Amino acid sequence: MPAVRSPLPTRVLLVCAAIGVATGLLGAAAGWVTIPVIAGAPFAYGLVLGSHVLPGIIAQEVLRRPLVALLTHVLAALVASAFNPIWFPRFLGTALLFGLIQEGVAALTRYRSWGAWRFFVSAAIIGVIIAVVVFFAVDLEKLPLWARIIYLPLAVLGPIAWTAIGLRIGISLRRAGVAQR
């Protein structure tokens, strides 16, 4: 009987797992600071939530394959949930949403275009979604005008800034030979 070839070889799965664990630890830290940030500076929550783009950005930059963003996001959510079980539904929901957006943008280019612009398009889409969701979840209308004014740029630029960090990490990992066959 011929062997069935997996769409994600073991090497790819191991790289996704390593990235998922590392970014899941960062996700756990983001979970820990969520309550204090929402209580003390809710206009800055987009910067915290934006950190959750890292698993997919790093995985796609390193591996440049279909499904790696989604898989790595889910693994990172599971790791973060081990440290903050109460946030499990939010971690998983965020992982699925961000992973699907990143996979969707990559799929639009048929997984052939890996320029930085593509990563920043997905980050901008995620930033707009964050801005809308957090606006209603945190009730920003109660904040002073200056906080509402800086909220939108912070919410949109948070994922973009974290994407730039993720790309640098991914490029460094590629140069170190993580993606070599």
Secondary structure as UniProt FT lines:
FT   HELIX           10..40
FT   HELIX           42..44
FT   HELIX           45..50
FT   HELIX           51..53
FT   HELIX           54..63
FT   TURN            66..67
FT   HELIX           68..83
FT   HELIX           85..87
FT   HELIX           88..108
FT   TURN            109..111
FT   HELIX           116..138
FT   HELIX           140..142
FT   HELIX           145..175
FT   TURN            176..179
//
